Amino acid sequence: ADISVTPTSVKDGKTPLTAPATINLEPLRRLMDERLSLMPDVARYKWNTKSAIDDLPREQKIIDGLTAKALALGVPAAWAEQFFRAQIEAAKVIQREHFARWEKAGMGSFADVPDLGAEIRPRLDALTSQLLRELAVAWPALADPAQRDRIATTMQGMLSVSISREAAALAAVPLIDGSASMLAPNNDLPRTATENGEKN
Ligand SMILES: C=C(O[C@@H]1C=C(C(=O)O)C=C[C@H]1O)C(=O)O
């Protein structure tokens, strides 16, 4: 597709037209991978304690906690929410995959599982902050439609064997579905004054 410059995209005179293709996306990919890699332990904990995989209040707490941080870092809060909701969905897919396997195998309890509240969730919380920082670093690339193929290729390589292709694909959706570029002022379609909330 032709994403060449139109006058509307340079109207503020300081936003770069395209982000440098050199922004390193590897730290972001690695953090996403690391987050999902904790999910087999989460699943083992819940299996042992016969807990539900879904914990919606916990999910909401994560989302509520990141809005202000995202904004402060220059990542649109609505997009950050979308990104983390995808990470959470992918996380639950992995847990469900493990549960299904264990149910089939009539698996008993696991030994030496780290505690969810005391150990795993604090690690997840630390990863949330790190992910937000990397999203901010990567934002110019994420918001650049010209880099979507590169981003998709980068994200294909989730390292961990415990991450299924389905879960990896789900986690990458917000990075490659064009939602970031739609939120970037650069790539906004020209809006009417009314849509911008301006009075004539
Ligand atoms: C990882 C967990 O499982 C689910 C996934 C969550 C996540 O990805 O952060 C949060 C809550 C649960 O719905 C958890 O319970 O902590």
The ligand as an SDF file (V2000), in Angstrom:
LIG
                    3D

 16 16  0  0  0  0  0  0  0  0999 V2000
   -1.9730  -15.0560   34.9310 C   0  0  0  0  0  0  0  0  0  0  0  0
   -3.1240  -15.3060   35.5600 C   0  0  0  0  0  0  0  0  0  0  0  0
   -4.2360  -15.8980   34.9130 O   0  0  0  0  0  0  0  0  0  0  0  0
   -5.1660  -15.0980   34.1760 C   0  0  0  0  0  0  0  0  0  0  0  0
   -4.3870  -14.1810   33.3330 C   0  0  0  0  0  0  0  0  0  0  0  0
   -3.9910  -12.9760   33.8570 C   0  0  0  0  0  0  0  0  0  0  0  0
   -2.8230  -12.2480   33.2630 C   0  0  0  0  0  0  0  0  0  0  0  0
   -2.4060  -12.6010   32.1530 O   0  0  0  0  0  0  0  0  0  0  0  0
   -2.2920  -11.3350   33.9170 O   0  0  0  0  0  0  0  0  0  0  0  0
   -4.6360  -12.4430   34.9880 C   0  0  0  0  0  0  0  0  0  0  0  0
   -5.6350  -13.1070   35.6050 C   0  0  0  0  0  0  0  0  0  0  0  0
   -6.1570  -14.4060   35.1230 C   0  0  0  0  0  0  0  0  0  0  0  0
   -7.3910  -14.1920   34.4800 O   0  0  0  0  0  0  0  0  0  0  0  0
   -3.3080  -15.0000   36.9870 C   0  0  0  0  0  0  0  0  0  0  0  0
   -4.2940  -15.4780   37.5570 O   0  0  0  0  0  0  0  0  0  0  0  0
   -2.4650  -14.2920   37.5650 O   0  0  0  0  0  0  0  0  0  0  0  0
  1  2  2  0
  2  3  1  0
  2 14  1  0
  3  4  1  0
  4  5  1  0
  4 12  1  0
  5  6  2  0
  6  7  1  0
  6 10  1  0
  7  8  2  0
  7  9  1  0
 10 11  2  0
 11 12  1  0
 12 13  1  0
 14 15  2  0
 14 16  1  0
M  END
$$$$
